[in-house]
Amino acid sequence: MIATAERAAAKSSRSQSSSNPEQVTFSSIIAALSFALDLTEGAQPGHALRTCLIGIRIGTEMGLSQDQLSDLYYALLLKDAGCSSNATRLYQIVGGDEIRAKAFTKTNDWTRFEWKQIQFLLRHVHAQDKIANRFKAIGDMIKKSSQNAEILFRLRCNQGAQVVRDLGLGQGTADAVYNLDEHWNGLGYPDRLSGDAIPLLARIVSISQTLEVFHQQYGPAAALDCIQRRSGRWFDPLVVRAAVSLMRRNALFVDIDSPVLKHYVASLEPSLRSLPADPQTIDSICVAFAGVVDAKSHSTYMHSTEVARIAVELGAYLGLNDSELVTLRRAGLLHDIGKLSVPNSILDKPGKLDASEWACVKMHPHYTYEILSRIPTFGEIANISASHHEKLDGSGYYRGLMADDLCYMSRILTVADMFEALSANRPYRGPMSKADVLNILRKDVPHAIDPTVFAALESIIEINNLKVA
């Protein structure tokens, strides 16, 4: 019955989207941006959407009210909103790819140390160091495992709940995101809550994400075995019972890999609690996700916000109208959202990148485009954002576009991004002076950088003393 009702609702959602291609809702934007959050955890694309489908089915099975289901819906989509904030810390601990480490922890119970966990540590912890240093680092990790876990989860949970609040969502959603790593037996994080002291919605989010990961990697039988083994330890036995009941009726994972999954998920939002997406709300979402991106590394703190500010100042000086400035600001805020795919072992590397690392970096505009193009009405923003490393002579990346393919706003965003990046502190160098930055940019004029935009930058710096963060 659940799947039949969902199919009907999804069909209606799909038909409304096709009849009104410009329709955009709060949930459609959050659902699209959840693909960016998947990147931070090394999850398969669509992880948050599938988790949402599973969680709402469990919540419905347990008889949650419409208000509770609405809070749960957004908690499931935004559960990983704080994950970028602990990336630097985790990278410092493991001395390597923190995204790989996060993905590994999803299918391994770190509360029970086994040989496969030890193998992972031996292969990946400080893999580039001398053997003696590696063993010391592994020993420190094991010795400080509880302390490190509390730090990492508290960073993630605090930031995730703050993003939810910044988006204007309810306290129930914020509490669910904050507490999703608590365990039924009181050995979870960040506050060691146990039993019914853990908010019910957090208990549902916790089991839902585990079910999704195990189902995608190992199949439904493994997912069932996992939650039954962890029942009473990690998971609330009543929530486990609801999930098992759905699985035995083949109603939990049905259509989870459907090509129209986004329509299923859109149809799950309680209609009476559907949230609008007015211009102010869209701006708030862009600001919130810019913060998610910039939280990933100390060296990118406020980068997206500053790029957007500089781009708008350039655009206003060059005569863009109000509508164009809104588009440019949103593109600036979200231009690096694809960078959530880049491990901090690359972002925070103090030395020169090797060929494979550089190839990874050059893919981030591609991910930016893939994510933003999922949002209705964001086609132009997706193209502008994804073009911020392109050059007029085709020497940029990731598409190697030429001048005729680059709109005016793309050219403005490129200059804003280059100016801010060169002016800011980076792991491999200190911040540059305005004069040095301008000298570097000037060498790319006019073959790579638009001369009109560069001239505007020089004028703004001279007239308005453009602030460098």
C-alpha positions as CSV (number, residue, x, y, z in Angstrom):
1,M,0.0,0.0,0.0
2,I,2.8,2.4,0.9
3,A,4.6,1.9,-2.4
4,T,1.3,2.2,-4.4
5,A,0.5,5.5,-2.8
6,E,4.0,6.8,-3.4
7,R,3.9,5.9,-7.0
8,A,0.7,7.8,-7.5
9,A,2.1,10.8,-5.7
10,A,5.4,10.6,-7.6
11,K,3.5,10.4,-10.9
12,S,1.6,13.6,-9.9
13,S,4.8,15.3,-8.9
14,R,6.5,14.3,-12.2
15,S,3.5,15.5,-14.3
16,Q,3.5,18.9,-12.4
17,S,7.2,19.3,-13.1
18,S,6.8,18.6,-16.8
19,S,3.9,21.0,-17.1
20,N,5.7,23.7,-15.2
21,P,9.4,23.3,-15.8
22,E,10.2,26.6,-13.9
23,Q,8.6,25.3,-10.7
24,V,11.0,25.4,-7.8
25,T,10.3,24.5,-4.2
26,F,12.4,24.6,-1.0
27,S,12.4,20.8,-1.0
28,S,13.5,20.5,-4.6
29,I,16.5,22.8,-3.9
30,I,17.5,20.9,-0.7
31,A,17.1,17.6,-2.5
32,A,19.4,18.7,-5.3
33,L,22.0,20.1,-2.9
34,S,22.0,16.9,-0.9
35,F,24.1,15.4,-3.6
36,A,26.8,17.8,-2.5
37,L,26.5,16.5,1.0
38,D,26.9,12.9,-0.3
39,L,30.3,14.0,-1.6
40,T,31.6,14.9,1.8
41,E,31.0,11.4,3.1
42,G,32.2,9.4,0.1
43,A,28.7,8.1,-0.4
44,Q,27.2,6.9,-3.6
45,P,25.3,9.7,-5.4
46,G,21.7,9.9,-4.2
47,H,22.5,8.6,-0.7
48,A,20.6,11.3,1.1
49,L,17.5,10.9,-1.2
50,R,17.5,7.1,-0.7
51,T,17.9,7.6,3.1
52,C,15.0,10.0,3.0
53,L,12.8,7.4,1.3
54,I,13.7,4.8,3.8
55,G,13.3,7.1,6.8
56,I,9.9,8.5,5.8
57,R,8.6,4.9,5.3
58,I,9.8,4.0,8.8
59,G,8.3,7.1,10.3
60,T,5.0,6.5,8.5
61,E,5.0,2.9,9.7
62,M,5.5,4.1,13.3
63,G,2.6,6.5,13.0
64,L,4.4,9.8,13.2
65,S,2.3,13.0,12.8
66,Q,2.5,15.2,9.8
67,D,4.5,17.8,11.7
68,Q,7.0,15.0,12.8
69,L,7.2,13.7,9.3
70,S,8.0,17.2,8.0
71,D,10.8,17.6,10.5
72,L,12.0,14.1,9.7
73,Y,11.9,14.8,6.0
74,Y,14.4,17.7,6.1
75,A,16.5,16.0,8.8
76,L,17.0,13.0,6.5
77,L,18.0,15.3,3.5
78,L,20.3,17.5,5.6
79,K,21.7,14.9,8.0
80,D,25.2,15.5,6.6
81,A,25.1,19.3,6.5
82,G,27.8,19.5,9.2
83,C,30.2,16.8,7.7
84,S,32.5,19.3,6.0
85,S,33.3,21.0,9.3
86,N,35.3,18.1,10.6
87,A,37.2,17.3,7.4
88,T,40.4,19.2,8.3
89,R,40.5,17.6,11.8
90,L,40.0,14.1,10.4
91,Y,42.6,14.6,7.8
92,Q,45.1,15.7,10.5
93,I,44.3,12.5,12.4
94,V,44.5,10.0,9.6
95,G,47.2,11.8,7.6
96,G,45.4,11.0,4.4
97,D,42.2,10.9,2.4
98,E,39.5,11.7,5.0
99,I,36.7,11.0,2.5
100,R,37.9,7.4,2.1
101,A,38.1,7.1,5.9
102,K,34.5,8.4,6.3
103,A,33.2,6.0,3.7
104,F,34.9,3.1,5.4
105,T,33.4,3.9,8.8
106,K,29.9,3.7,7.3
107,T,30.1,-0.1,7.0
108,N,32.3,-0.9,9.9
109,D,31.5,-0.9,13.6
110,W,34.3,1.0,15.2
111,T,33.0,0.2,18.6
112,R,34.2,-3.3,18.0
113,F,37.8,-3.4,16.8
114,E,38.4,-6.1,14.3
115,W,41.1,-7.2,11.8
116,K,39.6,-5.3,8.9
117,Q,39.7,-2.0,10.8
118,I,43.4,-2.7,11.6
119,Q,44.1,-3.5,8.0
120,F,42.5,-0.1,7.0
121,L,44.7,1.7,9.5
122,L,47.8,0.0,8.3
123,R,47.1,0.8,4.6
124,H,45.8,4.4,4.9
125,V,46.9,6.2,8.1
126,H,49.9,8.5,7.3
127,A,50.6,6.2,4.3
128,Q,53.4,8.6,3.0
129,D,55.3,8.7,6.3
130,K,58.2,6.5,7.4
131,I,57.1,3.2,8.9
132,A,58.1,4.2,12.5
133,N,56.0,7.4,12.3
134,R,53.1,5.5,10.8
135,F,53.0,3.0,13.7
136,K,53.3,5.8,16.2
137,A,50.4,7.6,14.5
138,I,48.2,4.5,14.5
139,G,49.0,3.9,18.2
140,D,48.0,7.5,19.0
141,M,44.8,7.0,17.0
142,I,43.9,3.9,19.0
143,K,44.8,5.5,22.3
144,K,42.8,8.7,21.6
145,S,40.0,7.0,19.7
146,S,37.3,8.1,22.1
147,Q,38.6,11.6,22.5
148,N,39.0,12.1,18.7
149,A,35.5,10.7,18.0
150,E,33.9,13.1,20.4
151,I,35.7,16.0,18.8
152,L,34.8,14.9,15.3
153,F,31.2,14.2,16.0
154,R,30.7,17.4,18.0
155,L,32.1,19.5,15.2
156,R,29.8,17.7,12.7
157,C,26.7,17.8,14.9
158,N,27.0,21.4,16.0
159,Q,27.6,22.6,12.5
160,G,24.8,20.5,11.0
161,A,22.2,21.7,13.5
162,Q,23.4,25.3,12.9
163,V,22.9,24.9,9.1
164,V,19.4,23.6,9.8
165,R,18.6,26.6,12.0
166,D,20.1,29.0,9.4
167,L,17.7,27.6,6.9
168,G,14.8,28.4,9.1
169,L,13.7,24.9,9.8
170,G,12.2,23.6,13.0
171,Q,13.9,22.7,16.2
172,G,12.8,19.1,15.7
173,T,14.8,18.9,12.5
174,A,17.8,20.6,14.2
175,D,17.6,18.2,17.2
176,A,17.5,15.2,14.8
177,V,20.6,16.3,12.9
178,Y,22.5,17.1,16.1
179,N,21.7,13.7,17.8
180,L,21.9,11.3,14.8
181,D,25.1,9.8,16.0
182,E,23.9,8.9,19.5
183,H,23.5,5.2,20.2
184,W,20.7,3.5,22.1
185,N,23.1,2.1,24.7
186,G,24.6,5.5,25.5
187,L,28.0,5.0,23.8
188,G,27.3,7.3,20.9
189,Y,28.1,11.0,20.3
190,P,28.2,13.9,21.0
191,D,26.5,13.8,24.4
192,R,26.3,10.1,25.2
193,L,22.6,10.1,25.4
194,S,20.8,6.8,25.7
195,G,17.4,5.2,25.2
196,D,14.4,7.6,25.0
197,A,16.6,10.6,25.8
198,I,17.6,10.5,22.2
199,P,15.0,12.3,20.1
200,L,12.9,9.8,18.1
201,L,13.6,11.5,14.8
202,A,17.3,11.1,15.4
203,R,16.9,7.4,16.1
204,I,15.1,7.1,12.7
205,V,17.7,9.1,10.8
206,S,20.5,7.0,12.3
207,I,19.0,3.6,11.3
208,S,17.9,4.9,7.9
209,Q,21.4,6.0,6.8
210,T,22.8,2.6,7.9
211,L,20.1,0.7,6.1
212,E,20.8,2.7,2.9
213,V,24.6,2.2,3.0
214,F,24.4,-1.6,3.6
215,H,21.6,-2.1,1.1
216,Q,23.6,-0.3,-1.6
217,Q,26.8,-2.1,-0.9
218,Y,25.8,-5.5,0.2
219,G,22.1,-5.9,-0.5
220,P,18.9,-6.2,1.6
221,A,19.9,-9.3,3.6
222,A,23.1,-7.6,4.8
223,A,21.1,-4.5,5.7
224,L,18.6,-6.6,7.7
225,D,21.4,-8.5,9.5
226,C,23.2,-5.3,10.4
227,I,20.3,-3.6,12.1
228,Q,19.3,-6.7,13.9
229,R,22.8,-7.2,15.3
230,R,23.0,-3.6,16.4
231,S,19.4,-3.5,17.9
232,G,19.6,-2.5,21.5
233,R,23.2,-1.2,21.1
234,W,23.1,1.4,18.3
235,F,19.5,1.3,17.4
236,D,16.1,1.6,19.2
237,P,14.5,-1.9,19.1
238,L,11.1,-0.3,18.3
239,V,12.6,1.5,15.3
240,V,14.3,-1.8,14.2
241,R,11.0,-3.6,14.6
242,A,9.3,-1.1,12.3
243,A,12.1,-1.4,9.7
244,V,12.0,-5.2,9.8
245,S,8.3,-5.2,9.4
246,L,8.5,-3.1,6.3
247,M,11.3,-5.3,4.9
248,R,9.4,-8.5,5.4
249,R,6.5,-7.0,3.4
250,N,9.0,-5.9,0.7
251,A,7.9,-2.3,1.4
252,L,11.2,-0.7,2.6
253,F,13.5,-0.7,-0.4
254,V,11.0,-0.9,-3.2
255,D,11.8,1.6,-6.0
256,I,14.9,2.8,-4.1
257,D,16.9,2.8,-7.3
258,S,14.2,4.2,-9.5
259,P,15.3,6.6,-12.2
260,V,12.5,8.9,-10.9
261,L,13.7,8.7,-7.3
262,K,13.7,12.5,-6.9
263,H,10.0,12.5,-7.7
264,Y,9.3,9.9,-5.1
265,V,11.2,11.9,-2.6
266,A,9.4,15.1,-3.6
267,S,6.1,13.4,-3.1
268,L,7.0,12.4,0.4
269,E,7.1,15.9,1.8
270,P,3.9,16.4,3.8
271,S,1.8,18.7,1.6
272,L,0.4,20.7,4.5
273,R,4.0,21.5,5.6
274,S,5.4,22.2,2.1
275,L,7.7,25.2,2.3
276,P,7.9,27.9,-0.4
277,A,11.0,29.0,-2.2
278,D,10.8,32.8,-2.5
279,P,13.8,34.8,-3.5
280,Q,14.8,35.5,0.1
281,T,14.6,31.8,0.9
282,I,16.7,30.8,-2.1
283,D,19.3,33.4,-1.1
284,S,19.4,31.9,2.4
285,I,19.9,28.4,1.0
286,C,22.8,29.7,-1.1
287,V,24.4,31.4,1.9
288,A,24.0,28.3,4.1
289,F,25.6,26.0,1.5
290,A,28.4,28.4,0.8
291,G,29.2,28.0,4.5
292,V,29.1,24.2,4.2
293,V,31.7,24.5,1.4
294,D,34.0,27.0,3.1
295,A,33.9,25.0,6.4
296,K,35.8,22.1,4.7
297,S,39.2,23.7,5.0
298,H,40.7,26.5,7.1
299,S,42.3,27.9,3.9
300,T,38.9,28.3,2.2
301,Y,37.2,30.0,5.2
302,M,34.8,32.7,3.8
303,H,36.1,32.1,0.2
304,S,32.7,31.6,-1.4
305,T,31.2,34.5,0.5
306,E,34.1,36.8,-0.5
307,V,34.0,35.7,-4.2
308,A,30.3,36.4,-4.3
309,R,30.8,39.9,-2.8
310,I,33.7,40.8,-5.2
311,A,31.8,39.5,-8.2
312,V,28.7,41.5,-7.3
313,E,30.9,44.6,-6.8
314,L,32.4,44.1,-10.2
315,G,29.1,43.4,-11.8
316,A,27.5,46.5,-10.4
317,Y,30.5,48.6,-11.6
318,L,30.1,47.1,-15.1
319,G,26.4,47.9,-15.2
320,L,24.6,44.6,-14.6
321,N,21.0,45.0,-13.7
322,D,19.5,43.8,-10.4
323,S,18.4,40.4,-11.7
324,E,21.8,39.7,-13.2
325,L,23.4,40.7,-9.9
326,V,21.2,38.2,-8.0
327,T,22.2,35.5,-10.4
328,L,25.9,36.4,-10.1
329,R,25.8,36.4,-6.3
330,R,24.2,33.0,-6.2
331,A,26.7,31.6,-8.7
332,G,29.5,33.1,-6.6
333,L,28.2,31.6,-3.4
334,L,27.8,28.1,-4.9
335,H,30.7,28.0,-7.4
336,D,32.9,25.7,-5.3
337,I,30.2,23.3,-4.1
338,G,31.8,20.6,-6.2
339,K,35.0,21.0,-4.2
340,L,33.3,19.0,-1.4
341,S,34.5,16.0,-3.6
342,V,38.2,16.9,-3.1
343,P,39.9,15.3,0.0
344,N,41.6,17.6,2.4
345,S,44.8,15.6,1.8
346,I,44.8,17.6,-1.4
347,L,43.1,20.8,-0.3
348,D,45.4,21.2,2.7
349,K,48.6,19.8,1.1
350,P,51.5,22.2,1.8
351,G,53.5,21.1,-1.3
352,K,53.0,20.7,-5.0
353,L,50.2,18.5,-6.2
354,D,51.0,15.4,-8.3
355,A,49.2,14.6,-11.5
356,S,46.5,12.5,-10.0
357,E,45.8,15.1,-7.3
358,W,45.6,17.9,-9.8
359,A,43.2,15.8,-11.9
360,C,41.0,15.4,-8.9
361,V,41.0,19.2,-8.3
362,K,40.2,19.9,-11.9
363,M,37.0,17.8,-11.6
364,H,35.4,20.0,-9.0
365,P,33.7,22.4,-11.5
366,H,32.2,19.3,-13.1
367,Y,30.6,18.3,-9.8
368,T,29.4,21.9,-9.3
369,Y,27.6,21.7,-12.6
370,E,26.1,18.3,-11.9
371,I,24.7,19.4,-8.6
372,L,23.4,22.8,-9.5
373,S,21.9,21.7,-12.8
374,R,19.5,19.5,-10.7
375,I,17.8,22.6,-9.3
376,P,14.8,23.8,-11.4
377,T,15.5,27.4,-12.7
378,F,19.3,27.1,-11.9
379,G,20.5,26.3,-15.4
380,E,22.2,29.7,-15.9
381,I,23.7,29.6,-12.4
382,A,25.0,26.1,-13.0
383,N,26.8,27.2,-16.1
384,I,28.3,30.3,-14.6
385,S,29.4,28.5,-11.5
386,A,31.0,25.7,-13.4
387,S,32.9,28.0,-15.6
388,H,34.9,29.8,-12.9
389,H,38.2,28.2,-14.0
390,E,37.7,28.6,-17.7
391,K,39.8,31.0,-19.7
392,L,39.1,33.0,-22.9
393,D,41.8,31.1,-24.9
394,G,40.5,27.6,-23.9
395,S,43.4,27.0,-21.5
396,G,41.1,26.7,-18.5
397,Y,39.2,23.7,-17.0
398,Y,37.2,21.5,-16.8
399,R,35.6,21.9,-20.3
400,G,38.3,24.0,-22.0
401,L,35.8,26.6,-23.2
402,M,36.7,29.4,-25.5
403,A,35.7,33.1,-25.4
404,D,32.6,32.7,-27.4
405,D,31.3,30.1,-24.9
406,L,31.8,32.3,-21.8
407,C,29.1,34.8,-20.9
408,Y,29.9,38.1,-19.2
409,M,29.0,36.9,-15.8
410,S,31.2,33.8,-16.1
411,R,34.1,36.2,-17.0
412,I,33.4,38.3,-13.9
413,L,33.2,35.3,-11.6
414,T,36.6,34.0,-12.9
415,V,38.3,37.3,-12.1
416,A,36.6,37.5,-8.7
417,D,37.6,33.9,-7.8
418,M,41.2,34.4,-9.0
419,F,41.6,37.7,-7.1
420,E,40.2,36.2,-3.8
421,A,42.2,33.0,-4.1
422,L,45.5,34.8,-4.7
423,S,44.8,37.3,-1.9
424,A,44.0,34.7,0.7
425,N,46.2,32.5,2.8
426,R,46.9,29.0,1.4
427,P,48.7,25.9,2.9
428,Y,51.5,26.3,0.3
429,R,52.0,30.1,0.6
430,G,50.9,33.2,2.4
431,P,48.5,35.8,1.2
432,M,49.7,38.1,-1.6
433,S,49.4,41.9,-1.7
434,K,46.9,43.6,-4.0
435,A,49.8,44.8,-6.2
436,D,51.2,41.3,-6.6
437,V,47.8,39.8,-7.3
438,L,47.1,42.5,-10.0
439,N,50.5,41.9,-11.6
440,I,49.8,38.1,-11.8
441,L,46.3,38.7,-13.3
442,R,47.6,41.3,-15.7
443,K,49.8,38.7,-17.4
444,D,46.6,36.8,-18.4
445,V,45.0,39.9,-20.1
446,P,43.6,39.8,-22.8
447,H,44.2,36.3,-24.0
448,A,42.8,34.5,-20.9
449,I,41.1,37.1,-18.7
450,D,38.5,39.6,-20.0
451,P,40.3,43.0,-20.2
452,T,37.1,45.0,-19.4
453,V,36.5,43.0,-16.2
454,F,40.2,43.3,-15.2
455,A,40.1,47.1,-15.8
456,A,37.0,47.2,-13.6
457,L,38.8,45.4,-10.9
458,E,41.7,47.8,-11.0
459,S,39.3,50.8,-10.9
460,I,37.4,49.4,-7.9
461,I,40.6,48.7,-6.0
462,E,41.8,52.3,-6.7
463,I,38.5,54.0,-6.1
464,N,36.8,52.0,-3.4
465,N,39.8,50.2,-1.8
466,L,38.3,46.8,-2.4
467,K,38.6,44.8,0.8
468,V,40.6,41.6,0.8
469,A,39.5,39.1,3.4
